[in-house]
């Protein structure tokens, strides 16, 4: 059975009210994650801090956007539907369970076993479909259309983006003064949220969300195997890219047509970098062996960019370590 072809969704950027509501929802459910200094000065030539989103209850930052979106969209009896390479699905499952909302999560059949098992621990049996995020997303959009449920995109949703903005908003409260935020990029939800946390939804100087705009530099880092957001930001339109296998599997995939994340990044002059598999693996290894942190490939691309020289530090650097959900076998192979 083929999926129902879904019409192009019209998605608006988050408003100031969306950002404020998301911060309220997230603060009510989640404690701020730690910001710690890493012993890596000798390797990168700068003070390096890590925002430990690995400490979230689902092991990933994705729970932030999920809580904000489910709180805003989950009021209908049909519930919510989402597609995920893993972490977003875990976040939506957690949020729906906390808020009492029915949920369906579609994942590619080759998603990380650790992430699939995590869904089952939350009481959600995932729907396995296709072999890529693109396949899973198309199927989820069809399911949502047929059921009259709300589709919660992993990135192309104002409430999700507003929820992800709370990560860098917390960093602003934890680290006073200017810094460079190095942000992993897949669909661009965290990147879009980060630029809004730095600059606000408008350029208005009076916005509390823009008070640190001049002091925060935001850099987005993609896997070289999947560069959908930077390609779209450069082209000014969604551009299909070739997606290859990558240790940063949570970042892999093309964008939903009409996605707003590249435009938000381009509007704020975000810089992009891309990293290869060797540097991603080395970053995962260093975080484990030198820093005592378990970080999945997608969460380690920021450090990978520093190690590769793809990002030039300017002042303190904050790495958003976005998730810990890496299979034990994969981690053992990397650090062996």
Helices and strands as residue ranges (DSSP letters): H 16-29, E 35-37, H 41-44, E 48-52, G 53-55, H 62-73, E 80-83, H 87-99, E 103-107, H 113-121, E 127-128, H 133-147, E 150-151, H 158-174, E 179-184, H 189-199, G 208-210, G 213-215, E 216-223, H 228-235, G 249-251, H 261-267, E 271-275, H 277-289, G 297-300, H 301-308, E 317-321, H 328-335
